[in-house]
Amino acid sequence: MHLTTLELTQTKGAWWAHSAAHLGLICVITIAFAVLGHLVRGVTRGGAIAGALVCLALFASVGPGAFAALLSVFALTWLATRIGLAGKQRMGTAERREGRAASQVLANLGIAALCAVLSAVLRQPRLLLAMAASLSEAAADTVSSECGQAFTGQARLITNFQIVPAGTDGGITVIGTLAGAFSALLVSLVCALAGLVSTREMLITTFAGILGMVSDSFLGAWFERRGWLGNDAVNFLSTAVAALAGIACGHFAC
C-alpha cells in the first residue's frame, strides 16, 4: 500500500492539530462552517453544533483535506435537497425547512469522524480509506434519494422491484442511483486531490460508498418500512458498511 505524505505523517503519531496556531485555525473554520450551515438552512441549531463537532474531529485529526471532503459532502447534499424542492414539498418528502437535526448529522457523519480520530490515535492509514468511504456514502445516499424524488414520481423496491411512490423506504430510481454514484465519485476525487487517498484508493472509496448506498436501500426495505429501524439508524449503519468495505478492499488491494 503506497502511503501519502499525510499518511506517513500519521504513522509517526502526529495529529494535524499539534500546535496552538493549528488549533486556533481549526476553531475559526469550524465555527464559520457551522454558522454557514445554519444560515443556508442546511442544519438546525442543534445540527450546526453536531456538524461543528464532526468538523473539529476531522480537521484536528487529519487536516484541511478532511475538511475539504466534508465541505464537498455538505455542498452536494445541500444542492440536492434544493433540486425540485417544490415538487418534493407537494409529495411531503422534502427535508425540513430548518435543515437537518443533530441526530441526522451524526447518523450520516459520525462514522467518518470516528474513523478520522482513530486514524490519528492508532496511526493506521487504512482508516483514512474508511473515512473517505463513509463520506462518499453520506453524499451518495442523500443525493440519490433527493434526485430520485425530484425527477420521477415512482421508484422500485430494491428487494422485489415493485413500483412504489418516490421517497418510499427502500425505493430506488435509475436517475437517483446514477446521481448517487457520481456523488460518491466526486467526494472520493476530493479526497484524492487532498492527498488523503491515492488515485487507486479513490476507486476503492467510490465503490465502498456506492455499496453503502445500496445497503441503505436494502436496510430501508427490510427494516425501516417495518418500523424496526429508524432513518437515522439506517443511515448510520450504511456509512458503517461503507467504512468496513473501504478497509476490507484496501486490505485485499495491498
C-alpha positions in Angstrom: 0.0 0.0 0.0 1.5 3.3 -1.0 1.3 5.9 1.7 0.6 9.6 1.0 2.5 12.3 2.7 -0.3 12.8 5.2 -0.4 9.1 5.9 3.3 9.0 6.5 2.9 11.8 9.0 0.1 9.9 10.8 2.2 6.8 11.1 4.6 8.8 13.2 1.7 9.7 15.5 1.2 13.3 14.7 -2.2 15.0 14.9 -2.8 17.8 12.5 -3.8 20.0 15.5 -0.3 19.7 17.0 0.1 23.5 17.7 -1.8 26.4 19.2 -1.8 28.0 15.7 -3.3 25.0 14.1 -5.9 24.6 16.8 -6.9 28.2 16.5 -7.3 28.0 12.8 -9.4 24.8 13.2 -11.7 26.5 15.7 -12.2 29.6 13.5 -13.0 27.4 10.4 -15.2 25.1 12.4 -17.3 27.9 13.8 -17.6 29.5 10.4 -18.7 26.2 8.8 -21.3 25.7 11.5 -22.7 29.2 11.1 -22.8 28.9 7.3 -24.6 25.6 7.5 -27.3 27.1 9.8 -27.6 30.3 7.7 -28.3 28.5 4.5 -30.8 26.2 6.4 -28.8 23.2 5.8 -28.9 22.3 9.5 -30.8 23.3 12.6 -29.0 24.9 15.6 -28.5 21.5 17.1 -27.4 20.2 13.7 -24.9 23.1 13.5 -23.4 22.1 16.8 -23.2 18.4 15.8 -21.7 19.5 12.5 -19.1 21.6 14.3 -18.1 18.6 16.4 -17.7 16.5 13.3 -15.7 19.2 11.6 -13.5 19.6 14.6 -12.8 15.8 14.7 -12.0 15.6 11.0 -9.9 18.7 10.9 -8.0 18.2 14.1 -7.2 14.5 13.3 -6.5 14.6 9.6 -6.2 18.2 8.5 -7.5 20.6 5.8 -8.0 17.7 3.3 -10.6 16.1 5.6 -12.4 19.5 5.9 -12.4 19.8 2.1 -14.0 16.4 1.8 -16.6 17.3 4.5 -17.4 20.6 2.7 -17.9 18.7 -0.6 -20.4 16.4 1.1 -22.3 19.4 2.6 -22.4 21.2 -0.8 -23.6 18.2 -2.7 -26.3 17.3 -0.2 -27.5 20.9 0.2 -27.8 21.4 -3.5 -29.6 18.0 -3.9 -32.2 19.0 -1.4 -32.9 22.2 -3.4 -33.4 20.4 -6.7 -37.2 20.1 -7.4 -38.0 21.4 -3.9 -41.5 22.5 -4.8 -42.4 19.1 -6.1 -40.9 17.3 -3.1 -42.8 19.6 -0.8 -46.1 18.7 -2.6 -45.3 15.0 -2.1 -44.4 15.6 1.5 -40.9 14.1 1.1 -38.8 17.3 1.3 -36.3 17.9 4.0 -37.5 20.1 6.8 -37.2 23.9 6.1 -34.9 24.5 9.0 -32.5 21.8 7.9 -31.1 18.6 9.3 -31.2 17.9 13.1 -28.2 16.9 15.2 -29.3 13.2 15.1 -29.3 13.3 11.3 -25.9 14.9 11.1 -24.3 12.4 13.5 -26.0 9.5 11.7 -24.5 10.5 8.4 -21.1 11.8 9.5 -20.4 10.1 12.9 -18.6 7.1 11.4 -16.4 9.4 9.3 -15.5 11.4 12.4 -14.7 8.3 14.4 -12.5 6.9 11.7 -10.6 10.2 11.5 -9.9 10.2 15.2 -8.9 6.5 15.2 -6.6 7.0 12.3 -4.6 9.5 14.3 -4.8 7.6 17.6 -4.0 4.2 16.2 -1.6 5.5 13.5 -3.5 3.3 10.9 -3.6 4.9 7.4 -6.2 2.4 6.2 -8.7 4.1 8.5 -8.5 7.1 6.1 -10.0 4.8 3.4 -12.8 4.1 5.8 -13.3 7.8 6.5 -13.3 8.7 2.8 -15.7 5.8 2.0 -18.2 6.8 4.7 -18.2 10.4 3.5 -18.7 9.2 -0.1 -21.7 7.1 1.1 -23.2 10.0 3.0 -23.2 12.1 -0.1 -24.3 9.3 -2.4 -27.3 8.3 -0.2 -28.7 11.8 0.1 -28.1 12.8 -3.5 -29.7 9.5 -4.8 -32.8 10.0 -2.7 -33.2 13.7 -3.4 -32.6 13.4 -7.2 -34.8 10.4 -7.5 -37.7 12.2 -5.8 -37.1 15.4 -7.9 -37.1 13.8 -11.3 -39.6 11.0 -11.0 -42.7 10.2 -9.1 -42.2 6.5 -9.0 -39.5 4.2 -7.7 -39.0 0.4 -7.4 -38.3 -1.5 -4.2 -34.8 -2.8 -4.3 -35.9 -6.2 -2.9 -38.6 -7.1 -5.5 -38.7 -4.2 -8.0 -42.4 -3.5 -7.1 -43.4 0.0 -8.2 -43.8 2.4 -5.2 -44.1 6.2 -4.8 -40.7 8.0 -4.9 -39.4 8.6 -1.4 -40.6 5.2 -0.2 -38.1 3.5 2.1 -36.1 1.0 0.1 -37.2 2.5 -3.2 -34.6 3.2 -5.9 -34.7 5.0 -9.3 -32.2 4.9 -12.2 -31.5 8.6 -12.1 -31.2 8.7 -8.4 -28.8 5.7 -8.3 -26.6 7.3 -11.1 -26.6 10.7 -9.3 -25.6 9.0 -6.0 -22.8 7.0 -7.7 -21.5 10.2 -9.3 -21.6 12.0 -5.9 -19.6 9.2 -4.3 -17.0 9.6 -7.1 -16.8 13.4 -6.6 -16.3 13.1 -2.9 -13.6 10.4 -3.4 -12.0 12.6 -6.0 -11.8 15.5 -3.5 -10.2 13.1 -1.0 -7.6 12.1 -3.7 -6.9 15.6 -4.7 -6.4 16.5 -1.0 -3.9 13.7 -0.6 -6.0 11.6 1.7 -6.1 8.6 -0.6 -4.2 7.6 -3.8 -5.8 7.5 -7.2 -6.2 3.7 -7.0 -7.7 4.1 -3.5 -10.1 6.6 -4.9 -11.7 3.8 -6.8 -12.0 1.8 -3.6 -13.7 4.5 -1.7 -16.1 5.2 -4.6 -17.0 1.5 -4.8 -17.4 1.4 -1.0 -19.6 4.5 -1.0 -21.9 3.0 -3.7 -22.0 -0.3 -1.8 -23.1 1.6 1.3 -25.8 3.5 -0.7 -27.2 0.2 -1.9 -27.1 -1.2 1.6 -29.1 1.8 2.8 -31.8 0.8 0.3 -31.9 -2.8 1.5 -32.0 -1.7 5.1 -34.8 0.7 4.3 -36.8 -2.0 2.5 -36.2 -4.8 5.1 -36.2 -2.9 8.4 -37.3 0.8 8.1 -40.5 0.0 6.2 -41.5 -2.4 9.0 -40.7 0.1 11.7 -37.8 -2.0 13.1 -35.2 0.7 12.5 -35.5 4.5 12.2 -34.0 6.5 9.3 -31.0 7.7 11.5 -30.1 4.1 12.4 -30.3 3.1 8.7 -28.0 5.9 7.7 -25.6 5.2 10.5 -25.4 1.5 9.5 -25.0 2.3 5.9 -22.0 4.6 6.5 -20.5 1.8 8.7 -20.9 -0.7 5.8 -19.1 1.7 3.5 -16.3 2.2 6.0 -15.8 -1.5 6.6 -15.9 -2.1 2.8 -13.2 0.5 2.4 -11.0 -1.2 5.0 -11.6 -4.6 3.5 -11.0 -3.6 -0.1 -7.9 -1.7 1.0 -6.6 -4.8 2.7 -7.0 -7.0 -0.3 -5.7 -4.3 -2.7 -2.4 -4.1 -0.9 
